[in-house]
Amino acid sequence: MSLPRHQDPIVAIATAPGRGAVGIVRVSGKVIGPLIQALLGRQLRAREATYLPFLDRSQLAIDQGIALYFPAPHSFTGEDVLELQAHGGPVVLQLLLARCVEAAAERDPTSRGPRLAGLRPALPGEFSERAFLNGKIDLAQAEAIADLIDASTEAAARSASRSLSGAFSQEIHQLCDALVHLRMLVEATLDFPEEEIDFLRQADAQGQLSALQEALQSVLQKASQGALLREGITVVIAGQPNVGKSSLLNALAGAELAIVTPIAGTTRDKVQQTIQIEGVPVHVIDTAGLRDSDDVIEKIGIARTWDVIEAADAVLFLHDLTRQNAIDYVAADQVIARAIAGKLSLNVPVIDIWNKSDAVDRAGCDGGLLLSAKTGSGLDVLRRSLLEVAGWQSRPEGVYMARERHVQALRQVAAHLVAASAHLAAKIQALDLLAEELRLAQSALNQITGEFSSDDLLGVIFSQFCIGK
């Protein structure tokens, strides 16, 4: 799995771009003692913060700051790691970065070779990738690093931290251990068919398989909740012009994001805002009103509305209570409803919302939610409905951050276990097929933690990290 580039020493600025109080330059490689001597004029004690000048080629100070040395294997990457904590100006950090590369290329008088041959700028996520390849973290924990950085809500951050600490990985390993034990029983039965003892019946293989499926469902449920915390849901507000779509977006966001006027067709393009409901990110998109129009710009906006409707996780179909008895309006709503249904897949919900309840004396609508974007009445009910259609069940403390690939892998495991259960329960037990289903289930589990992962998958995952992590 290791590529030639993984042998190169690497360096990067490990803090976010821009100005800050402190900036960090990080180096990782197999032996970096000579580089430390060139940069600092002395060696460092392991895991001890030392305040000293960072030297240029002429032995003049670029800056003064704190240096930390973590010798292998007791470091984040499993290699020797040097961290230079300097003042967080972009120029200072770039000078330190350039100095590290320059010093590494300089000849070491004691060895007549470069101080750290091949030192190069790190690729995105390469420090975390090396931590994974060197067995310091597994793949699920590595992904949790990026998820913690990208977390958009407090609940997402806490869940990512839980995954980074190994909570998710531990449950996957427990499932894998149970699966390995079950596979051992099946293989024993296959290897010794002449024995009178039925290993599977004596060990209650069916009971073990049922318990494994039950434990898997618990992990799958928490992983699905974690994936929801990470990804959130995309909700599109759709309807005819002047039904209050922009007002609803503003009400949900608690800010005047979209322009609201009595003029039909005010919204010409989509307006998007991410809000959070119980920690779940909800990406709300306001759209152009759906109607026939000869206006070239408005037609483009309407076309984009249909594009975002097709990609939505849920659609809020907004109706105007004040026009509920207008024949033309009702007919147009029916046309839009049929068109929306034709655009969506079967599992994408459409929530009918009757807006402007503050302007009428009675509901006068069949089904749907009654709401006033102007006064805020009904917004809490809508928020609960959005969580319900998203599949959010509660705020369980045990939820850990997960990704869609984790959820898909767990679903594959569930499917293989269902097939395994059928082979085990058959009157004529197909033990070879049972063994194969259990092997495939274990393979799917191992993909989550990276014990079995292709280089292509690793490339996709780590390329999405920021540089310096």
KAURHU-V678270 format. One line per field, one symbol per residue. phi: phi as a letter, one per 30 degrees, with the letter a starting at -180 (. if undefined). psi: psi as a letter, one per 30 degrees, with the letter a starting at -180 (. if undefined). burial: # if it has 24 or more other C-alpha atoms within 12 Angstrom, else .. A space follows every 50 residues. Layout:
# KAURHU-V678270
phi->???
psi->???
burial->???
This chain:
# KAURHU-V678270
phi->.dcedddddbbadccddjdadbbbcbbbadbceddedddciaccddhbdb cadccddcicddacaccbbbddccbddicdbcccccdddedddddddddd dddddddcedbhbddbeiebdddeiddddddddcidbcdddddddddddd ecbddddddddddddjdddddddddddddddddddddddddbdddddded ddchdddddddddddddddddddddddddddibccccblddicjdddded dddiadccdcbdddiddcbdbcbccbbhiddbccbdbdddadbcdddddd ddddedddddcddabcccccddcdcdddddddddddedddeddcddccdc cdbcciddcbdbdibciiccabddcjdjddddddddddddjdcacddddc dbcdddddddddeedddddddddddddcdcdddddddddddddddddddi dbbddddddddddddddjc
psi->fklefffkklklkglllaklekkkkkkklejgeeeeeeefgllkkkhkkk klkkkafgglkelkakkkkjkkgilefflkkkkjjakhkeeeeeeeeeee eeeeflkjfffglleikgklkklkgfeeeeeefggelleeeeefeeeeef kfleeeeeeeeeeefgeeeeeeeeeeeeeeeeeeeeeeeefiffkfkjee eegheeeeeeeeeeeeeeeeeeeeeeeeeeealkkkjlalkgfgeeeeee eefgliekkklfkkgejflkkkkklkjhfkkjjkjklkkjlkkfkeeeee eeeeeeefefglflkjjkljefgfgjeeeeeeeeeeeeeeeffllfgjkj jkkjlhffflflegljllkkljfeffkfeeeeeeeeeeffgkeaikfgkl klleeeeeeeeeeeeeeeeeeeeefkejkieeeeeeeeeeeeeeeffefg fjkleeeeeeefffllkf.
burial->.....#.########......###################...#.....# .######....###########..################.######### ######........####################.##############. ###.###################.##.######.###.#.........## ....##.###.##.#################################### ###...####....###########################......#.# ######.###.#############....#..##..##..#..##...### #######.....#.....######.#.##..##.###.####..#..### #######.######.######.##......#.###.############## #.#....#..#########
